[in-house]
Amino acid sequence: MTSRLHYCRHCDEPITDSDDAVYLGHQEANSGPGWEVWAHRAHADLVEPDPVPLRILARVLIHRALNTPDE
């Protein structure tokens, strides 16, 4: 069985040593199954969350806060 080549989410370089690869999670895709997110061990703490879902969540929370009737 061959191992797949993973790319670091932080530096976009291939991770050649399997012991250096850190699995960060799974990113969904609109038109398919998505993909796994990997990083070098040294870069795992440097990877930021995807800003798009954070912006969407912030907009939803602001909308709810501004449009919720006072009790």
C-alpha positions, 0 to 999 in steps of 0.5 A: 500500500502506498502512502499519499503525499500530503501538503502543509496547509501553512506553507503549501510544501509537500510533507515528505516524512510521514512522522512529520505530518499532523492531521488537522481535520476535514474541510467540506466541499460544495461539489464533492466529498472535501479533503483532509487538511494536514500540516508539518508538525512545526506548523500545526499551531500556526494554521488559522481557521478558514476565515469564510465560515467565521465571517458567515457565523459572525453575520448570522450572530449579528443579525440575530442579535439585532433582530431579536425582540427584547423580552 
